[in-house]
Amino acid sequence: MNHFLVKSTAQALFRSSRNYHRNFSTAAIAQLSHQHGGGAYGSFHGQRMSTLPEKKDHQPEENKNENNNAAVSSYWGIARPKVLKEDGTEWPWNCFMPWESYNSDVSIDVTKHHVPKSSGDKFAFRSVKFLRVLSDLYFKERYGCHAMMLETIAAVPGMVGGMLLHLKSLRKFQHTGGWIKALLEEAENERMHLMTMVELVKPSWHERLLVITAQGVFFNAFFVFYILSPKTAHRFVGYLEEEAVISYTQYLNAIESGKVENVPAPAIAIDYWRLPKDATLKDVVTVIRADEAHHRDVNHFASDIHHQGKELKEAPAPVGYH
């Protein structure tokens, strides 16, 4: 008797649940169709929930794309506003906005060098020089590939430092003097360097494998490094950026001597650095080198703050140079 009651109750619940989902789906389709004036939007969702894919397949390709875009953006009420360039044309990039583009300060001194003083400084300097020897042996005069590999590493420290400062701020309920934003700006800027270099240099499969390996090792090593000694970690990045400046200077010399063809600048670089329409590879390398020189100064400055026995929050961060 008990077994019969349990079985009957389970069957009743199953039928009730099935009817509820059927009625809910029908009501949802009707409501969406009503909200958007019926037509394509309502029928599109009805077809997605039905088992009739052949109707969707008969739509023109352009209509299918429009319906997909409308469905995703309209259902959740989230859509990027239409952004225009100064000339009235539509902004083509999703990875950055017009107000994030800037004119790079190419007048910055690219010859500055911080002389190592403390034992931590010397350790950071020698470590970077050792890594430089390894990279030079591998890439030799393949300047574009060298730059591409460099940017996959250079974009890591800012993200790690910004993340750890963010967590520290949460733990201690304190401000950071703008340093979180400054370091994340650095990481984003380095990433845009990479996006630009990828347009110029197509990495091979073994170079992609090298990037994956190097990033995995370097991220974890720098994460521990920064926790143990932020002042040495920032000094290390400062020296790393000094080497980046040297590398891009060699790249420029190769372009000027004719070893590397001075090809037109990629569209993403023209919009990101607000370069003239006829900009070339030489212009791109020049502005990237200026960015690296600024990262050099910011990280040496951060290390100096720690060497004075202070925290980064005690000195305003150089925010907004990008």
C-alpha positions in Angstrom: 0.0 0.0 0.0 2.8 2.4 1.0 4.7 1.5 -2.2 1.6 2.3 -4.3 1.2 5.7 -2.6 4.8 6.7 -3.2 4.7 5.6 -6.8 1.4 7.6 -7.4 2.8 10.7 -5.7 6.0 10.6 -7.8 4.1 10.3 -11.1 1.9 13.2 -10.1 4.8 15.4 -9.3 6.6 14.5 -12.5 3.5 15.3 -14.7 3.1 18.6 -12.8 6.7 19.6 -13.3 6.6 18.7 -17.0 3.4 20.8 -17.5 4.9 23.7 -15.6 8.0 23.8 -17.7 5.9 23.5 -20.9 3.6 26.3 -19.8 6.5 28.5 -18.6 8.4 28.1 -21.9 5.2 29.0 -23.9 4.5 32.0 -21.6 8.1 33.2 -21.8 8.1 33.0 -25.6 4.8 34.9 -25.8 6.0 37.6 -23.4 9.3 38.1 -25.3 7.4 38.3 -28.6 5.0 40.8 -27.1 7.8 43.0 -25.7 9.6 43.2 -29.0 6.6 43.6 -31.2 6.4 39.9 -32.2 8.0 39.3 -35.6 11.6 38.1 -35.9 12.6 38.3 -32.3 9.7 36.3 -30.9 9.8 33.7 -33.7 13.6 33.4 -33.4 13.3 32.4 -29.7 10.5 30.1 -30.5 12.6 28.3 -33.0 15.5 28.1 -30.6 13.4 26.4 -28.0 11.7 24.1 -30.5 13.1 21.2 -32.5 12.8 22.8 -35.9 16.4 24.0 -36.9 15.5 23.8 -40.6 13.6 27.1 -40.4 16.6 29.0 -39.0 18.9 27.4 -41.6 16.7 28.9 -44.3 17.4 32.5 -43.1 20.0 34.6 -44.9 23.3 34.7 -43.1 23.0 38.5 -42.4 19.6 38.0 -40.8 20.9 35.2 -38.6 23.8 37.4 -37.3 21.4 40.3 -36.6 19.0 38.0 -34.7 21.8 36.4 -32.7 23.2 39.8 -31.7 19.7 41.1 -30.8 19.0 38.1 -28.8 22.1 38.3 -26.7 22.1 42.0 -26.1 18.3 42.5 -25.7 17.5 39.6 -23.4 19.8 40.8 -20.7 19.5 44.5 -21.4 23.2 44.8 -21.8 24.6 46.4 -24.9 27.7 48.5 -25.7 26.7 52.0 -26.7 27.6 53.0 -30.3 31.1 54.7 -30.2 32.3 56.9 -33.0 35.7 58.2 -34.0 36.4 61.9 -34.4 35.7 61.6 -38.1 32.3 60.1 -37.5 33.1 56.5 -38.4 32.3 53.7 -36.0 34.9 52.7 -33.5 36.2 49.3 -34.6 37.9 48.0 -31.4 36.4 46.1 -28.5 39.7 45.8 -26.6 40.0 49.5 -25.9 38.0 52.7 -26.2 38.9 56.0 -27.8 39.3 57.7 -24.4 41.9 55.0 -23.6 44.1 56.0 -26.5 46.8 58.6 -26.0 49.8 60.3 -27.5 53.0 58.7 -26.2 55.7 61.0 -24.7 58.6 60.1 -27.0 60.7 62.8 -25.5 61.4 60.7 -22.4 65.0 59.9 -21.7 65.7 56.4 -23.0 69.3 56.2 -21.8 68.7 56.4 -18.0 70.0 53.5 -15.9 69.7 52.9 -12.2 73.1 51.9 -10.8 72.6 48.9 -8.4 73.5 49.7 -4.8 72.0 47.3 -2.4 72.4 43.5 -2.5 68.8 43.2 -3.7 69.5 45.7 -6.5 72.5 43.6 -7.6 70.5 40.4 -7.5 67.7 41.9 -9.6 70.2 43.4 -12.1 72.2 40.2 -12.6 69.0 38.1 -12.9 67.7 40.3 -15.7 71.1 40.2 -17.5 71.1 36.4 -17.3 67.7 36.3 -18.8 68.8 38.7 -21.5 71.6 36.4 -22.5 69.2 33.5 -22.9 66.8 35.5 -25.0 69.5 36.8 -27.2 70.8 33.4 -27.8 67.4 32.1 -28.8 66.1 35.0 -30.9 69.4 36.5 -32.2 68.3 39.2 -34.8 64.7 38.2 -35.1 63.7 41.5 -33.5 59.9 41.2 -34.0 59.8 37.7 -32.5 62.0 38.9 -29.6 59.7 41.9 -29.0 56.6 39.6 -29.1 58.1 37.2 -26.5 59.2 40.1 -24.3 55.7 41.5 -24.1 54.2 38.2 -23.0 56.5 38.4 -20.0 56.5 42.2 -19.4 52.7 42.2 -19.0 52.8 39.9 -16.0 54.4 41.9 -13.2 51.9 44.8 -13.3 49.0 42.4 -13.1 50.6 40.4 -10.2 51.6 43.6 -8.3 48.2 45.2 -8.8 46.4 42.0 -7.7 48.4 41.6 -4.5 48.0 45.3 -3.7 44.2 44.9 -4.3 44.1 41.9 -1.9 46.2 43.8 0.7 43.8 46.8 0.5 40.8 44.5 1.1 42.5 42.8 4.1 43.7 46.0 5.8 40.7 48.3 4.8 43.1 50.9 3.4 43.7 52.9 0.3 46.7 52.3 -1.9 47.5 55.7 -3.2 46.4 54.8 -6.7 49.1 52.1 -7.2 46.6 49.4 -8.0 45.4 51.4 -11.0 49.0 52.4 -12.0 50.2 48.8 -12.1 47.1 47.5 -13.9 47.5 50.3 -16.4 51.1 49.1 -17.0 49.9 45.5 -17.5 47.2 46.6 -20.0 49.6 48.8 -21.9 52.1 45.9 -22.2 49.3 43.7 -23.4 48.4 46.2 -26.1 52.1 46.1 -27.1 51.7 42.4 -27.6 48.4 42.8 -29.6 50.3 45.2 -31.9 53.3 42.9 -32.3 51.1 39.9 -33.1 49.8 41.9 -36.1 53.3 42.3 -37.3 54.8 38.9 -36.4 52.8 35.7 -36.7 54.1 33.4 -34.0 55.0 29.8 -34.9 53.7 26.8 -32.9 56.9 26.4 -31.0 57.0 30.0 -30.1 53.5 29.8 -28.8 54.5 26.7 -26.7 57.5 28.7 -25.4 55.2 31.6 -24.4 52.9 29.2 -22.5 55.8 27.6 -20.6 57.5 30.9 -19.9 54.3 32.6 -18.7 53.5 29.7 -16.4 56.9 29.7 -14.8 57.3 33.5 -14.6 53.9 34.2 -13.2 54.3 31.9 -10.3 57.9 32.8 -9.6 57.1 36.6 -9.7 54.1 36.0 -7.5 56.3 34.5 -4.7 59.0 37.1 -5.4 56.6 40.0 -4.9 55.3 38.6 -1.6 58.8 38.0 -0.3 60.3 41.4 -1.3 58.2 44.0 -3.2 61.1 46.4 -3.3 63.4 43.9 -5.1 60.5 42.8 -7.3 59.9 46.4 -8.5 63.7 46.8 -9.0 63.7 43.6 -11.1 60.9 45.0 -13.3 62.8 48.3 -13.6 65.8 46.5 -15.0 63.6 44.4 -17.2 62.2 47.5 -18.7 65.7 48.9 -19.2 66.5 45.9 -21.3 63.2 46.4 -23.2 64.3 49.9 -24.0 67.6 48.5 -25.3 65.9 45.8 -27.4 63.5 48.3 -29.0 66.5 50.7 -29.7 68.2 47.8 -31.5 64.9 47.2 -33.4 64.8 50.8 -34.5 68.4 50.7 -35.6 67.6 47.6 -37.7 64.7 49.4 -39.3 66.8 52.5 -40.1 69.6 50.4 -41.5 67.3 48.5 -43.8 67.7 45.1 -42.1 64.0 45.2 -41.2 61.4 46.5 -43.7 59.7 49.6 -42.5 56.1 48.4 -43.2 52.9 50.4 -42.6 51.8 50.5 -39.0 48.9 48.2 -38.0 45.5 49.9 -37.7 45.3 49.0 -34.0 48.5 50.8 -33.3 47.4 53.9 -35.2 44.2 54.2 -33.1 45.8 53.2 -29.8 48.7 55.7 -30.0 46.8 58.3 -32.1 49.4 58.0 -34.8 49.0 59.6 -38.3 47.3 57.4 -40.9 50.6 57.0 -42.8 52.5 55.8 -39.7 55.1 53.0 -40.2 56.7 50.3 -38.1 59.4 52.8 -37.1 56.7 55.0 -35.5 55.2 52.1 -33.7 58.5 50.9 -32.2 59.3 54.5 -31.2 56.2 54.9 -29.1 56.5 51.4 -27.6 60.0 52.2 -26.5 58.8 55.4 -24.9 56.2 53.4 -23.0 58.8 50.9 -21.8 61.0 53.8 -20.6 58.0 55.1 -18.5 57.5 51.6 -17.0 61.2 51.6 -16.1 60.9 54.9 -14.2 57.6 53.9 -12.4 59.1 50.6 -11.1 62.4 52.1 -10.0 60.4 54.8 -8.3 58.2 52.1 -6.5 61.4 50.3 -5.4 62.9 53.5 -4.0 59.7 54.1 -1.9 60.2 50.6 -0.3 63.9 51.3 0.2 63.0 54.3 2.2 61.0 52.0 4.6 57.7 53.3 3.3 54.7 51.7 1.7 53.6 52.6 -1.8 50.4 54.2 -0.5 52.6 56.9 1.1 53.6 58.3 -2.3 51.0 59.2 -5.0 51.1 56.8 -8.0 51.9 58.1 -11.5 48.4 57.3 -12.9 47.0 58.4 -16.2 50.0 58.6 -18.4 48.3 56.2 -20.8 
